[in-house]
Amino acid sequence: MHYNLEKFFKLVKQSDNFRSQNTSMYHEDKTDFFELLSYQIVICNNIFWKERFKFITEMYKFINEEIDAEEFSNEIWGIRNYTMSTIEEFKKDFEKLKNLELDPRAREFSILIDNLCSDADVFEPEANENEPLNEKWLKDRVKNTILKIQKFMKF
């Protein structure tokens, strides 16, 4: 997808206009709706990419036993929530978006982080070592995610 910032802001204004008329872009113009959604996904992925070192730091702290699984889960969700609030700010600020560096690795990274957040969400802190979704399971999932990240980040 070619990223056209002016087109993105035009679509955002159009969507806001529909909303102010108690309707939605989805109902009024599905083609524009899906184009706007595609732009928003690109922005979201790249903001997650921008925060990649925060996520990776917490992963390493967890597998190196500097923090436990509950702390890891809280930290990952905290970074994710912060990132999601940043996305909302970016969507309204032309200057910030203009300076957002797009990286082709952002999409894959964002998918991995979404999966990791889901893993952290279903993790059961009370599960013993013989039960599913325990701390060892989560640690294995984190290690696997790190290996996948290393493959495309080449570090």
Steps between C-alpha positions, in 0.01 A plus 500: 500500500627845409480725804343834408475723805274758338258227393504356851402833659231552237354161589518576874307824447249319283453235768457767769244673280297181464518445874370852569204414279427188710614261232831334417744484215452125498131542414550792262816408308654159564789557258614811686436329834736214414759738360491701825527178698807400297668832577418464870651151506822629340520778759427263788759247385768766466432650841533153651827470306614834639452359854664164417792536740265547798321175414825313434656625824210361701520167316869463588439605860240225529702218344804606704284481813539865593120520518236231546216413264245725668734799484578417139132483412434835669799665332411372152141614536614835637724559198221385267246735661746791486566421135129487421448844658794630296330370185192711572722809536681424175177459304412862569842662460621558145852599609550188711372280219714678245808412705398141572756271342341202331684172522406187308575288809233682702210283385660173603621646830153630581346158436754337732430756774124456465546125540730552797247730668235232450733243658564731795126552535410130517796409722378356833715620792351235730568210259750247630767344281272212392220728380474684169559876471752505785811715533719250315252499210511880484880503519518251210263721299719804568817312400333392177393858430855625558632245249248618241591864562872423472445347156364815343684758711836327451648573843 
